[in-house]
Amino acid sequence: MLECSRFALYTPSIFVKGWNDELAKMNLGKVGALYRFPKTLIELQALWHALRLPYRMIEGMTYELAQLGHLPEYNDYSTVNRRVNELDFRLAVPQGDCMVVFSDGSGMQAVNGGEYLREKYGKKNRQLVQIVLLGDVKSHQPVSYEIHLIPSLESESTRRQLNILLRKGVPIIAAGGDGSMDDKDFWNFCNDQDLRPIIKPDRNAKYDVDCPLRNQHIKERNNLGCKRWARRNGYGHRWTTTEGIFSAIKRVFGEQIKATSVTGMLHEAASKVWAYQKLQMA
């Protein structure tokens, strides 16, 4: 399958050369109506939509490209909408060994869906869609994410994501995060999975008899001081990994969710994370 690259973003004729071959693979053994537009085109249009372009404008852009001879044909806005909503916004795991990941959570404002969330969950100011994201220290790319309408504990979400990645054989050797990750269950999870935790315990953290690994890190932090402990353990990478990714996503794709349905809000938030990785890998 052809990948959407930075050249494809501006010169569609690059991936149009494989248009028919890609459609042939997609339609092989398909039951029902055949696909007329390859997935690569739909991914390109999903990137445009993540950049806050309406579907009708995307139809117009695709129409003009078809008129200029860069595309064999164009799809209307309803087809673009349907196909984009069918995309699986799964992330590609960055390549490399001995991967170190950091986790963090952030919120995106549900502009049109906020009223629904408040009515559904009966809480004031329920207007944020939560994203808990794992980022790779070396590539500064998102590795995994979860999206919640009801805020989840970041430590629990991180544990679930790490479990999935480790089962797939992703070579993660260390995992860290801010104070929200200072959870006994997460420390024990790191111990069981042989992961090096990079978590900054609270200044007033007390020893816990049920968590020897955490006690060890508290003792090390107290002996070295916060700054030396952070330098030794690489805690400063958290800022460029997770904080940097969230900052870039919100700057480029915006921090507002305009969908109104539950499925739409989750899908739109996922598209922003996916589109960021696509552009960074281009």
C-alpha positions as CSV (number, residue, x, y, z in Angstrom):
1,M,0.0,0.0,0.0
2,L,1.4,3.4,-1.0
3,E,2.1,5.7,2.0
4,C,1.0,9.3,2.0
5,S,4.1,11.3,1.9
6,R,4.9,15.0,1.9
7,F,5.2,14.8,-1.9
8,A,1.8,13.3,-2.1
9,L,0.4,16.2,-0.1
10,Y,1.3,18.6,-2.9
11,T,1.7,16.5,-6.0
12,P,-1.0,13.9,-6.1
13,S,0.3,12.5,-9.4
14,I,3.0,10.7,-7.3
15,F,0.6,8.3,-5.7
16,V,-1.9,8.3,-8.6
17,K,0.5,6.1,-10.5
18,G,-0.5,3.3,-8.2
19,W,-4.2,4.2,-8.2
20,N,-5.4,1.2,-10.2
21,D,-3.1,-1.3,-8.5
22,E,-4.2,-0.2,-5.1
23,L,-7.9,-0.4,-6.0
24,A,-7.4,-3.9,-7.4
25,K,-5.9,-5.0,-4.1
26,M,-8.7,-3.3,-2.1
27,N,-11.5,-4.9,-4.3
28,L,-10.0,-8.4,-4.3
29,G,-12.6,-10.7,-2.9
30,K,-14.8,-7.8,-1.8
31,V,-18.5,-8.5,-1.5
32,G,-20.9,-5.8,-2.7
33,A,-20.1,-2.5,-4.4
34,L,-16.5,-2.1,-5.3
35,Y,-14.3,0.7,-4.1
36,R,-13.8,3.5,-6.6
37,F,-11.3,5.6,-4.7
38,P,-8.1,4.2,-3.1
39,K,-7.3,4.4,0.6
40,T,-4.3,6.6,-0.1
41,L,-6.6,9.3,-1.5
42,I,-9.0,9.0,1.5
43,E,-6.0,9.3,3.9
44,L,-4.9,12.5,2.1
45,Q,-8.4,13.9,2.4
46,A,-8.5,12.9,6.1
47,L,-5.3,14.9,6.6
48,W,-7.0,17.9,4.9
49,H,-10.0,17.5,7.2
50,A,-7.8,17.3,10.2
51,L,-6.3,20.6,9.1
52,R,-9.9,22.0,9.7
53,L,-11.0,22.0,6.0
54,P,-14.7,21.3,5.6
55,Y,-15.7,18.3,3.5
56,R,-17.4,20.5,0.8
57,M,-14.1,22.4,0.4
58,I,-12.2,19.1,0.2
59,E,-14.7,18.0,-2.6
60,G,-13.9,21.3,-4.4
61,M,-10.1,20.8,-4.1
62,T,-10.4,17.2,-5.3
63,Y,-12.6,18.3,-8.2
64,E,-10.0,20.9,-9.3
65,L,-7.2,18.3,-9.2
66,A,-9.3,16.0,-11.3
67,Q,-10.0,18.8,-13.8
68,L,-6.3,19.5,-14.0
69,G,-5.6,15.9,-14.8
70,H,-3.8,15.1,-11.5
71,L,-6.6,12.6,-10.4
72,P,-8.6,10.1,-12.5
73,E,-11.8,11.2,-10.9
74,Y,-13.1,13.0,-7.8
75,N,-15.4,12.0,-4.9
76,D,-18.2,14.1,-3.5
77,Y,-18.2,15.4,0.0
78,S,-20.6,12.7,1.3
79,T,-18.4,10.0,0.0
80,V,-15.3,11.6,1.5
81,N,-17.2,11.9,4.9
82,R,-18.2,8.3,4.9
83,R,-14.8,6.9,3.9
84,V,-12.9,9.1,6.3
85,N,-15.2,8.0,9.1
86,E,-14.4,4.4,8.2
87,L,-10.7,4.9,8.5
88,D,-8.9,3.1,11.4
89,F,-6.6,5.8,12.9
90,R,-4.1,3.3,14.2
91,L,-0.6,4.6,14.8
92,A,2.6,3.2,13.3
93,V,5.0,2.2,16.1
94,P,8.4,3.9,15.6
95,Q,11.2,1.6,14.7
96,G,14.1,1.0,17.1
97,D,15.3,-1.0,20.0
98,C,15.4,-0.1,23.7
99,M,12.4,2.3,23.4
100,V,11.8,4.8,26.2
101,V,8.2,6.2,26.4
102,F,6.6,8.9,28.4
103,S,2.9,9.2,29.1
104,D,0.7,12.3,29.6
105,G,-2.9,13.4,29.2
106,S,-4.5,16.5,27.8
107,G,-8.0,17.7,26.9
108,M,-9.6,19.0,23.7
109,Q,-12.6,21.3,23.9
110,A,-15.9,19.8,22.6
111,V,-17.4,22.9,21.0
112,N,-20.7,21.5,19.7
113,G,-20.8,18.3,21.7
114,G,-20.3,20.0,25.1
115,E,-24.0,20.4,25.8
116,Y,-24.5,16.7,25.0
117,L,-21.7,15.7,27.4
118,R,-23.2,17.8,30.2
119,E,-26.7,16.4,29.7
120,K,-25.4,12.8,29.4
121,Y,-23.1,12.8,32.5
122,G,-24.9,15.4,34.6
123,K,-21.8,17.5,35.4
124,K,-21.0,21.1,34.9
125,N,-18.5,22.2,32.3
126,R,-18.2,18.7,30.9
127,Q,-16.7,20.0,27.6
128,L,-13.3,18.3,27.4
129,V,-12.4,15.1,25.5
130,Q,-9.4,13.5,27.2
131,I,-6.4,12.1,25.3
132,V,-3.9,9.9,27.1
133,L,-0.8,9.5,24.9
134,L,2.5,7.6,24.9
135,G,5.4,9.3,23.1
136,D,8.7,7.9,22.1
137,V,11.8,9.8,23.4
138,K,14.0,9.2,20.4
139,S,11.7,9.9,17.5
140,H,9.3,12.3,19.4
141,Q,6.4,10.4,17.7
142,P,3.2,9.2,19.4
143,V,3.3,5.5,20.0
144,S,-0.1,4.8,21.4
145,Y,-3.2,6.7,22.7
146,E,-6.6,6.4,24.3
147,I,-9.4,8.8,24.1
148,H,-12.1,9.2,26.8
149,L,-15.2,11.2,27.2
150,I,-15.3,10.4,30.9
151,P,-11.8,11.2,32.2
152,S,-9.8,8.1,33.1
153,L,-6.9,7.8,35.5
154,E,-3.7,8.4,33.4
155,S,-1.9,5.7,35.2
156,E,-4.6,3.1,34.4
157,S,-4.8,4.2,30.7
158,T,-1.0,4.0,30.4
159,R,-0.9,0.6,31.9
160,R,-3.5,-0.7,29.4
161,Q,-1.6,0.8,26.5
162,L,1.8,-0.6,27.6
163,N,0.2,-4.0,28.1
164,I,-0.9,-4.0,24.5
165,L,2.4,-2.7,23.1
166,L,4.4,-5.3,25.1
167,R,2.2,-8.1,24.0
168,K,2.9,-7.1,20.4
169,G,6.7,-7.3,21.1
170,V,7.4,-3.6,21.1
171,P,10.9,-3.3,22.7
172,I,10.0,-0.8,25.5
173,I,12.6,-0.8,28.3
174,A,11.4,2.3,30.3
175,A,8.2,4.2,30.9
176,G,7.6,7.5,32.7
177,G,5.3,10.4,33.4
178,D,4.5,13.2,35.7
179,G,3.1,13.0,39.2
180,S,-0.2,11.5,38.0
181,M,1.7,8.3,37.3
182,D,2.9,8.0,40.9
183,D,0.5,5.2,41.5
184,K,1.4,2.0,43.4
185,D,-0.2,-0.2,40.9
186,F,1.8,1.4,38.1
187,W,5.0,1.0,40.0
188,N,4.3,-2.7,40.5
189,F,3.3,-3.1,36.9
190,C,6.7,-1.7,35.9
191,N,8.4,-4.1,38.3
192,D,6.4,-7.1,36.9
193,Q,7.2,-6.2,33.3
194,D,10.8,-5.4,34.0
195,L,10.4,-1.8,32.9
196,R,12.5,1.0,34.3
197,P,10.1,3.6,35.7
198,I,10.9,7.3,35.2
199,I,8.4,8.8,37.6
200,K,9.0,11.7,39.8
201,P,7.6,11.0,43.3
202,D,6.0,13.7,45.2
203,R,8.3,15.8,47.4
204,N,6.5,14.6,50.5
205,A,6.2,11.0,49.3
206,K,6.3,8.4,52.0
207,Y,7.6,4.9,51.9
208,D,5.1,2.2,51.0
209,V,5.7,-1.4,52.3
210,D,3.8,-2.8,49.3
211,C,5.9,-1.1,46.7
212,P,9.7,-1.6,47.1
213,L,10.5,-0.2,43.7
214,R,8.9,3.1,44.5
215,N,10.7,3.2,47.9
216,Q,14.0,2.7,46.0
217,H,13.3,5.7,43.8
218,I,12.1,7.9,46.7
219,K,15.4,7.2,48.4
220,E,17.4,7.9,45.3
221,R,15.5,11.2,44.7
222,N,16.0,12.3,48.4
223,N,19.7,11.5,48.2
224,L,20.4,13.2,44.9
225,G,17.9,16.1,45.0
226,C,15.2,16.7,42.4
227,K,17.5,18.2,39.7
228,R,20.2,15.6,39.8
229,W,17.7,12.8,40.0
230,A,15.9,14.2,36.9
231,R,19.2,14.5,34.9
232,R,20.3,11.0,35.9
233,N,17.0,9.4,34.9
234,G,16.3,11.5,31.8
235,Y,13.1,12.9,33.2
236,G,13.5,16.1,31.2
237,H,12.7,14.2,28.0
238,R,9.1,14.2,29.1
239,W,8.7,17.8,28.0
240,T,9.8,17.3,24.4
241,T,8.0,13.9,24.1
242,T,4.5,14.3,25.4
243,E,4.2,18.0,26.1
244,G,5.8,18.8,22.7
245,I,3.5,16.4,20.9
246,F,0.4,17.8,22.4
247,S,1.5,21.4,21.8
248,A,2.2,20.6,18.1
249,I,-1.1,18.8,17.6
250,K,-3.1,21.7,19.1
251,R,-1.1,24.3,17.2
252,V,-1.5,22.6,13.8
253,F,-4.9,20.9,14.0
254,G,-6.5,23.0,16.7
255,E,-7.8,22.0,20.1
256,Q,-11.5,22.1,19.4
257,I,-13.7,19.1,18.6
258,K,-16.6,20.1,16.4
259,A,-18.4,16.8,16.1
260,T,-21.6,16.4,18.1
261,S,-22.0,12.6,18.5
262,V,-20.0,10.4,20.8
263,T,-18.5,8.4,17.9
264,G,-17.8,11.6,16.0
265,M,-16.0,13.3,18.9
266,L,-13.8,10.2,19.6
267,H,-13.0,9.8,15.9
268,E,-12.2,13.5,15.4
269,A,-9.8,13.5,18.3
270,A,-8.1,10.3,17.1
271,S,-7.7,11.8,13.6
272,K,-5.6,14.7,15.0
273,V,-3.1,12.3,16.7
274,W,-3.0,10.1,13.6
275,A,-2.6,13.1,11.2
276,Y,0.3,14.5,13.3
277,Q,2.2,11.3,13.0
278,K,1.5,11.1,9.3
279,L,2.9,14.6,8.7
280,Q,5.9,13.9,11.0
281,M,6.7,10.7,9.2
282,A,6.4,12.3,5.7
